[in-house]
Amino acid sequence: KELEDYGFEVDLYQGDEVTVDFYRQLPSYGYKLIAFRTHSGLLLGKKGEIVERTCLFTNELYSETKHFADQLADHLAIARVAKGYPFMFAIGADFITHCMKGKFDNTVIVIPGCSCIYIDDLAQAFIEKGASAYLAWNATVGLDYVDEAGAYLLKELCRENLTIKDAVRNTMAAKGHDPEYDAVLEYYPPQSGNKTLKQLIE
């Protein structure tokens, strides 16, 4: 409701709509604020070590024969929520840089998911692709916590004359660190903190 009151038209994509090709076309849709409520995290190597790549899950089942050129170029990752779950395609910074069509137009990106600013590869890729600010949590988050904190953040972002820095500070003051994983909300790049949502999407 806060987003609509602010003046945004809200589109919701969920389930099987969230595919590799959906992400590919995303900049061309012209959105000014995008919130990804999706599984995300740091990519693990074959021996369980953390690879320096952050990934956003799609809801598209992995197949060796689909998106073959993107797989060959290492623009896609394979991910699953946990053992016993199916493998899905996932995207990272390379996909954003090389495969997304067009540019974002001063879009603010919010990712209420796991570890999306533990390293800044995704943040940098979105900014280089035309986004003006990127907000995410720096570690694993619990679903109930991040749903509440993410909704609170969006409400704060829509408050008149409130800067990104203040919206983040207010969200952390109201909702605290993730109670289980101690995740903290951060923003990127640092200079975006002194601007309001209205200034960032102009």
N, C-alpha and C positions, 0 to 999 in steps of 0.2 A: 504493500500500500504506500509506504514512504517513497518508493521509487516512482510510482505513478503520480503521487502528489507533487513530486519534484519536477515532473514533466516528461519522464521517460515512458516510452511504450515498452512493455515487458513481454519478451518472448521466452518461452521455456522449451528447452530441448532435453529429452531424457530417454533412457533405455536405449533401444536399438537405433535411435536417431544419432547417437554420439559415436560416429565412425571416424576412420582415418580421413575420409573425404570430407566429412563435416569440418574437421579441424583445418583441412587444406583450404577450404573456401571461407573460413571464418572472417578474415580481414575484409573480404568483399561485401559483407553484410552491412557494414557501416555503423556498427554499434559503438557507443561512447562509453559504456560501462559494461563489463563482462565479469560475471561471477561464476567460477567453475566449481560446482559441487560434485567433485569426482574423486575417485581414488587416485592417490599420487604417492610419490616417494623416491627414495634414492635407489638407483639400479644396483643390484648385487651381481658380483662376478660368479663364476662357476664354483669357486671355493668359498663363497659366502662373503667375500670382501666387498666393501663399498666401492663402486666405480663412480668416478666423478661426473655423474650424469643424473639429473632430476627428470622424472617422467610423469606425464599425465596419462592416465588410462583412457582408452576408448572403451566402448562396450561391444567391440567387434572381435569375435573369436579369432585367434591366431591361425593362420594357414601359411604353409611354406610357399604356396603358389599365388597368393594374393599380394598385390603391391610389390611385385617382384623387384622392379627397378629401385624402389625406395629401400627395400631390404638389402639389396646388393650394395647400395651406396651407404649403408649403415645409418639411414635417416630414421629408421623405426626401431623400437625396442620390443621385447617380449616380456610381459609382466603378468603376475597373478597376485591376488589378494593374500593368499596363504596356501600352504600345502593342501592339496585336495581340491583346490579350485581350478577351473580351466585357465589356460594361458590366453591372454588377450594382447592385441596390439596396443602399444603405448607410444606416445610422442615425446620428444625432448627438444632441446635447444637447436640441434641440427635440423630437425624437421621444420621448426618455426622459421629458421633462417633460409633454408633452401627449398622448402616445399609449399609453404603457405602462399597463396595467391594474393598479390597486391600488398597494400600497407594498411596498418591501423591508422586512424585519424585522431590522434590525441586521445586514445582510449585509455581508461583506467581499468586495470586488471586486478581482480580480487580472487584469491585462491584459498578457500577455507578447507585445506587438505593437509596431508602430512609432508613436512620437511621441504616445502617448496621455496624456502629461502635459507635453507641450511648452507647451501652454496648458491652463488648468484647466477648460475648459467642460464636458467629459465628467465630470470629477471632481466638480464642483459639482452637476451634474444628478443623478448617482447619489446623492450625499449628501442632496440635497434630497428625493430619492425614498425615503429611508429607510435607505440603506446607511450603515454606521458607519466604513468605511475604504476607501480606493481606492489601489491600488498599480500602478504602470506605469512604462514607460521614457520618457525625455524626448526621444528622437530615433529615427531609423531604426535598426532592429536586423537583424542577420543571423539566419537561421532556426536554424542549428546552435547559435549562441551563446545565443539567447533560449530555445530548448528546454531547454538545459542549465541556464541561470540560472533559468528559471521553475520547473523541477522542484526545483532546490535551494532556492529561496525557499519553495515550498509545504512542503518538509520542515522548514525552519527555523521557519515559522509554527506548525507542529504540535509544536514542542518545548515542553515544559512550562515555564511561567514566563518565556518569552522574549518581550520586547516587540516590537512592530512595528519600532521603530527599530533594535533589535538584530538582528532577522531580516534587515532590509534591509542593515545594516552588514556582517553576516556573509556575506550573499550577494555583496555587492560585493567583500569581501575575498577570497572564494574564487574568484569568477568574473571579477572586474574589469569595466572598461568594455567595451562592445562593441568588439572589436579593429579593426573597419573604420569604424564610424560614431561611436565614442566615446560611445554612449548610456549613461545612468546611470539606475539604479532609484531612484524616489522614492515618497513616500507623501503622502496628503492625507486629511483636513485635518491640520495640524501636530500638534494635540493627540492624535490617534490614536496617535502614535508611542510614547507612554508606557504604552500598554495592551497586554495580551496578546490573542491571538486569542480565548481563552475569554471575556475581559472584553468584547470588542467584539461578540460574537455573542449575549450574554445578553439 
